[in-house]
Amino acid sequence: MRLLVVLLMMVTTNAFATKVLLIESYHAEYPWDASYVKGLEKTLLPSVTLETFQMDTKRLPKNEYERKANEAFEVYQQLKPEIVILGDDNALAYMLPKLYDEEISIVFLGINSNPRHLFGQYKGQAKITGVLERPLFVKSLGELRNLFSDDPFKVRVMFDSGVTSQIAKDHIDNQYRLIKENLGIDAEILAIGTKQEWRESVLNAKDEGVSVIIIGLYHTLVDEAGKNVPATQVINWTSENSPLPIFAFWDFAVGEDKAAGGIVLYGYSQGEMAATLVNRIVNGESASSMPIQIENKGNAIYSTVAMERWGLTAPSHWKSID
């Protein structure tokens, strides 16, 4: 009798489980992905079963993206999930054309681009909502201006030349043009393709009148042989060799041997917000009726060790991570 009860419970649980497939633009070891996956797993309802697929587009050349998208679609067809989560811009750009006419709900997260451009091209049965990711450029500059007395105050913002970086760079460019006269700050925003260019931009910054370097994304740089440079190597080298204090837009770039601090975005909170949308869908709401959300609060964090190295004192409302 006891065995029968257990079997009935298992059947009932499976009958009401909701299958969700997460398609990640990047890879499981990438700190941003690892962080938002934790947020998802912590927040999703117990009735949700989560499967994942990584497209690995931080480490693969662009001509491999479509192949990985096809592999992801094969996994989707095998699993037949009710809900698909698309993590970051490449997953949305490459998977929406394959999924837009499926009878599913789609929840995106970590999107820097304007997804409505894609939605206009691909209108079908899929119901879509999600969470946008916007680097907190204006808030970051305001905080940094109060930390430094340099006049003039010039900031160098450095990105790699990946797809997400280009979208984030364009967003920052647009913001800066709108508010330049009110900031009293000169900012240059760079998109860099190679390790050598990156190092030159760091080493020459002080001589070129820069006061502070802000690190964006740095994960698609290549070396002289065209091979991807490990991200940890990039940020550690930058921290060790920069003639100027460095700050960051994302939490994974802050640490004792990384950037000193910044007003940063967390992958975890993106995962939480996306999971909340998934839970609402599971409970009967339509994704198409849910407004797209924007995470714009950010967190002010710093490394005590890194700040002390530059002789800086973090504002009282910043939180130490070490």
Buried (B, 14 or more C-beta within 10 A) or exposed (E): EEEEEEEEEEEEEEEEBBBBBBBBBBBEEBBBBBBBBBBBEEBBBEEBBBBBBBBBBBBBEEEEBEEBBEBBBEBBEEBEBBBBBBBBBBBBBBBBBBBBEBEBBBBBBBBBBEBEEBBEEBEEEBBBBBBBBBBBBBBBBEBBBEBEEBEEBBBBBBBBBBBBBBBBBBBBBEBBEEEEEEBEBBBBBBBBEBBEBBBEBBEEBBEEEBBBBBBBBBBBBBEEEEEBBEBBEBBBBBBEEBEBBBBBBBBBBBBEBBBBBBBBBBBBBBBBBBBBBBBBBBEEBEBEEBEBBEBEEBBBBBBBEBBEBEEBEBEEEBEEBE
